[in-house]
Structure formats: structure tokens, C-alpha cells
Amino acid sequence: MNISNRSWAEPYKIKMVEPLKMTTRAERQAAIAEAGYNTFLLKSEDVYIDLLTDSGCGAMSDRQWAGMMAGDEAYAGSANYYHMRDTVEEYYSYKHTVPTHQGRGAENILSQILISQGDYVPGNMYFTTTRLHQELAGATFVDIIIDEAHDPASMHPFKGNVDLAKLDALVADVGVEKIPYVCVATCVNMAGGQPISMANLRALRSWCDKHKVRLVHDMTRVAENAYFIQSREEGYGDKSIREIVYELCSLTDAATMSSKKDALVNIGGFLAMNDAELYEKACNLVVVYEGLHTYGGMAGRDMEALAVGITESVKDDHIRARVGQVEYLGEKLKAMGVPIVNPIGGHAIFLDARAILPNIPQDHFPAQALSAALYVDAGVRSMERGVISAGRNKDTGENFMPKLELVRLTLPRRVYTQAHMDVVAESVCQVMIRADEISGLKFAYEPEYLRFFRARFAPIER
Ligand code: F0G
């Protein structure tokens, strides 16, 4: 036998397991109705395979758990803070670090410091919490991602890239003094986990230097972005993930981080920067909203686990298996004829709900309905990333109608096996075969902020 295409496997083995409850279809039907057809309102114990998010639900390593025992729970000046701060500088280049309880804590502080009423913040596609903090601070978000990012079929290898012509147009329109910073995300979540290229980031750096505008990095999934640069961008094939991550960060001035994703911890985040004046302002505000500037809402043990998690997150073996599992699920779905966002992204598979449910108009929330139907089929929990997540325009009150109407199957890091992925793929396929049985939804309750988290729905009678 000639084995030319050898399999890979995860660079770890399982040391502890968490048993899962199996449910019947009738039980799941009752649970989703009780949850108002919103998967965020399901009880976790009623979920079999939880692909709601990759945030805070990864498995920590034995080294990270050992770090938890080394927590220095002092109110001020914890040893774990200094370890975390030094690790951020060593791996991510930023000189100053302010811990926060999670990513949105850092977004709040940054937005309050840098934004004035009437400003505009350009970014490579919105993220829900990031845009809301910009708006609450008085700014309007402006999307400057390349057009290809809004087309699920486009095979562009770097759909997270910024269109510099859109930035020029914004300057011509509102003036550079109204732009406090450009926000650039690595591996853009809402675009489908799509990377930005190093060349594009470098061009953006030059643009920011030329216009004297700060460049802020949403580095939540920076290591996954580095993997795509390593595998797709010329000149990076021989560089390590660690080197690429460092180079990405060093092209930017400051960063917000939700360490619950790439950095392999269950809670935590930070705001990091090179500018001492900005650091001073952040320290001033963190004590108001999060905690002292040497813990910012994190326990000492959590800062220790984060310091260790950062070092594990940039290992080539780790990231290859992490994105490899996403690719495995994506390829399997594609082979079954399921329409997904292309190319396959870093943290999730995004199902194209418009293509799967062509008879449900966008204002009957096809992605929300598909996500509820998926749960009922086999207990797989996913998340809507379409019109519900996009929310309403803060000035007109109208729903944003995004081109991408998606359901996200998000893979927690180091948690599920290939067999789980097979079950998920078969379930998606089964739901797609019976798509004409799925009804659209209408709001039963719509919260004011970040409505997707707590909204309730009712099926539209047919
Ligand atoms: N930025 C990005 C790109 C994110 O994906 C998230 C969170 C945040 C910022 C906010 O961080 O949750 O720690 O406050 N994304 C999660 C998700 C919630 O499921 O995509 P946080």
C-alpha cells in the first residue's frame, strides 16, 4: 500500500473528560421553544455539541492548570501580572499592558479615551461589542474592508484586507481630524474568520503614518491569522507562527484583546500599547471600570494561566491542528454540498443561510431560524450572524441588512474530536434536506443593546 497523503492528529492527549447529557428530539423541541428560538437562551446542559462560540470555552493545558495553583492573589502588584505583562511584550511587542475582565472591557476604555463626539472609526468590518463601544463614546463606525469580504462565494485569500481607497474617501468626506484611529482586526470574525495579509497591514501602517492616525489592533485571533499568512503569503512559508504574530503586532500602535479565544483561557483580556501617555490614561480609567491597573478584573491565577496560554497559542503544531479541525469540518460540509463562506476561516464554519433557506426573506431572520432548527436535529448549538447580530442603525432605527446572513459553527479550542465533527456535518446535511419544513421568525422581545444575546422569537405561521 502506498500512503501518499498522511493524516495529522492533535498534538495533545485527553487527561480529563466532561460527560455530556444526551437528549431526545422532543426534549430539544421543548427546550428551544422555551428559549424563544434563541440559542443563547438554551441551558448548556441541554446542548450536546456546543459550537455557539470559541470564547472562553477552550480546554486549558495541564501547564495552565498548574499555573492556576501559582496564583498570587494580592490586590496590588501580583507576581502573575508582571509575568503576563512581560509575556505580552515578549510575544506581542506591546510595551504596556492593562488587564481587563475580557475584550469588551478593553474596548470600553480605549473608546472612552480616544473618541470624541462626532468622530468616525474605520474598521475592517464591524464586531458587535467593538462597534457598540465606539457608538456609546460618540463615534460612527465605517466599514473599510474590501468588497470581496461581503461575498460568501469569493475565494480571495485575504478577505480581511482593508481597502485603502475607502479610507481615502472617508478622509475626503469628513476630514482626517475626525478619525481618532483605525481599528484593524486580525482574522475578521464577522467576515467568516478571514485573515488580513502582512502586505496589506504594512500598507495600512504607511497610510496611518502619512495621515498621523493611530492604528489599533483587535488581536483576538491573531495566531489564526498568522497561520493563514504562513500558508498563503509569499515570503512567510519558512517563518514560525510566533515570528509572524510578533511582526503583525509590531505594525500597530495599540491592541484590544479578548484572551478567551486565541490565548486559551476561560476569562480575561487586556488593552496594550506602546505610547506611555495612552497607558497613563488607560490606568486612570481601568480603576473606575475594571479594578486596579495590575489586575483589571482578573484573578492572579487567571493572569498566570493567560501568560502560559499565550506561549502555547503561538506554537506551530497547536495552530495547525486548531485550524486543521475547522478545515476538516468545512471540507466535509462542502463535499456534502452545503453552502458555506469561502475560503474556510480560522475559528468557525459559516453556513450561508440565504442559500439554504431561499424562501425565507431576510426580515424573517433565516439564519436565526436555521440555528434553532439545527439545535432541534441533534443538539448542536450554533449562533446567528446575520440581521439580528447586525442590529439597528443608531440614527435611523432601521435594521442593518447585512449581505452576509450566516449561521456560525464555532469550534472551541482543544475540546471536541473528529467524531464530533462528523456528527455535526451529518446534522447540518439532514437539516438542509428538510429545509422546506423551517419557518421564519419574528421578534417576541427585542433588547436595546446587542439584541442577539437576549432576544426572543416566535415562529411565523405559514
Ligand atoms: N473582538 C472580537 C473580534 C471578538 O470576536 C470578540 C468576542 C470581542 C472583540 C469581545 O471580546 O467577548 O471577551 O468581551 N467574540 C465572541 C464571539 C463573544 O463569540 O465571537 P469579549
Boltz pocket constraint, residues with backbone or C-beta under 6 A from the ligand:
constraints:
  - pocket:
      binder: B
      contacts: [[A, 52], [A, 53], [A, 54], [A, 55], [A, 102], [A, 103], [A, 104], [A, 105], [A, 127], [A, 129], [A, 130], [A, 185], [A, 187], [A, 189], [A, 218], [A, 220], [A, 257], [A, 258], [A, 259], [A, 260], [A, 268], [A, 269]]
      max_distance: 6.0
